[in-house]
Structures are given as structure tokens and as C-alpha cells.
Amino acid sequence: MKHLPLLEQRKIEARVLAPMIRAFEEELGKEKTHALVGKVIRGLAREAGEDIAKELEGTPMEKITSLLPRFNEGGALEMDVLKQDASRYEFNVTRCRFAEFYKELGIPELGQLLSCNRDSALSEGISSELELERSQTIMEGASHCDFRFRLKGPPSKDKD
């Protein structure tokens, strides 16, 4: 499915996984099901990050920035870049068609589990030097997603 835009891949996955997740929720309960699904999704994302780390050239930050066009294929995201340098890449997603799709499908609560849940693990897979901070997502009802990628290291004296 690598040749498909990422949004289309998630649509296919959600149409298969959502009924399975609902069935498991009935048998195992929502909390246990979501914990298991979350663990699997994060593991897959970490593996994908490791593959990306091998495939792409450059620093961990350069790898992250080169991935964004893939996430945005077909205009899936609208973003405002706030800061971009060798150690930081900070941006807000102001429109997310992934969130819109999960809402249209009637499973907005699964969007966080199946899509947003991947981001930190993907970063970890790309490099243990990368750190992602995100305090909110559109998927959870916020006005925007606040992505703050940073290279781990000594605290910067630059506070802006």
C-alpha cells in the first residue's frame, strides 16, 4: 500500500479495523481492547520509523521534515510552520482530513488510537535523539494539533 497516499491507507485500515475493534470491545472491554490495539499500532509505527531511518539520508530532524509531504499527500493536512532549524521543527496542524474521515465514518474516538497514536513511536523509531511533544490534537476536539519536534540534548538557552 506504500504507493497509496497515507490518508487512503488509513481509510482502508479503519474500515477493516473498526468492526474488529468493536467486536473485541464487546468481548474484552473497551479499556483492554484499546490498550492492546494501541500497543500493536505503536509497535508498527516504531518499525516504520526504523525503516525510514535506514532509507532516508540526513539528520533525524532532516528525516522528519522530509516525511511531511508524505503525510500531506492529497492535501490531507493544513499546517503553519512556527520554527524550523537544525534542532527543532515546530508546527501546528490547523486542518486534518484524517480527523474528518474518522468523524465521517462515525468513529472519531478511534482516530486517536489508529492514527495519532503512531506519531511518537514513529519518531522514536527514526531516532532515539528525537523527541515529540504534542499537548492536543484535532482528533481529540482541539482547534489544532501542536507538533513540537526537538533533538534531545542539553536545554537550550533560547526560550522562544
Buried (B, 14 or more C-beta within 10 A) or exposed (E): EEEEBBBBBBBEBBEEBBEEBEEBBEEEEEEEBBEEBBEEBBEBBBEBBBEBBEEBEEBBBEBBBEBBEEBBBEEBBEBEEBBEEEBBBBBBBEBBBBBBBBBEBEBBEBBBBBBBBBBBBBBBBBBEBBBBEBEEBBBEEBEBBBBBBBBEEEEEEEEE
